[in-house]
Amino acid sequence: MKKFVTILTGIVFLTSLSVQAGDIGDKLDLALKAEIRGESDTKRDRNRKAKETLAFFGLEDNMKVIELLPGGGCIPNC
């Protein structure tokens, strides 16, 4: 859970930078490739779909993201 919060913090940080990127999707790609993310985080990306989730909620360049009380995302014995 702490790692996921760290990831979202990284995404917020990188999307708040005034980086010359084509659109929010490019900035999210940069955030997902950030060195702060560990190998276990990047392996879980295909299942978590962070970029797709943020796009679904309509994330725009001038917005910030915070995650409150995230669930474990896993049922017992998984």
WOPE-V217127 format. One record per residue. N is the residue number from 1. NEAR is the number of other ideal C-beta (glycine too) atoms within 8 Angstrom. Layout:
[[N | NEAR] [N | NEAR]]
//
This chain:
[[1 | 6] [2 | 5] [3 | 9] [4 | 11] [5 | 10] [6 | 10] [7 | 11] [8 | 12] [9 | 8] [10 | 12] [11 | 14] [12 | 11] [13 | 9] [14 | 12] [15 | 15] [16 | 6] [17 | 7] [18 | 3] [19 | 7] [20 | 3] [21 | 7] [22 | 4] [23 | 7] [24 | 10] [25 | 9] [26 | 9] [27 | 14] [28 | 15] [29 | 9] [30 | 11] [31 | 12] [32 | 12] [33 | 6] [34 | 9] [35 | 3] [36 | 5] [37 | 11] [38 | 6] [39 | 5] [40 | 7] [41 | 11] [42 | 9] [43 | 7] [44 | 8] [45 | 10] [46 | 6] [47 | 5] [48 | 9] [49 | 8] [50 | 12] [51 | 10] [52 | 7] [53 | 9] [54 | 11] [55 | 11] [56 | 6] [57 | 6] [58 | 5] [59 | 10] [60 | 6] [61 | 7] [62 | 3] [63 | 7] [64 | 6] [65 | 10] [66 | 6] [67 | 8] [68 | 4] [69 | 4] [70 | 9] [71 | 4] [72 | 5] [73 | 5] [74 | 5] [75 | 4] [76 | 4] [77 | 3] [78 | 4]]
//
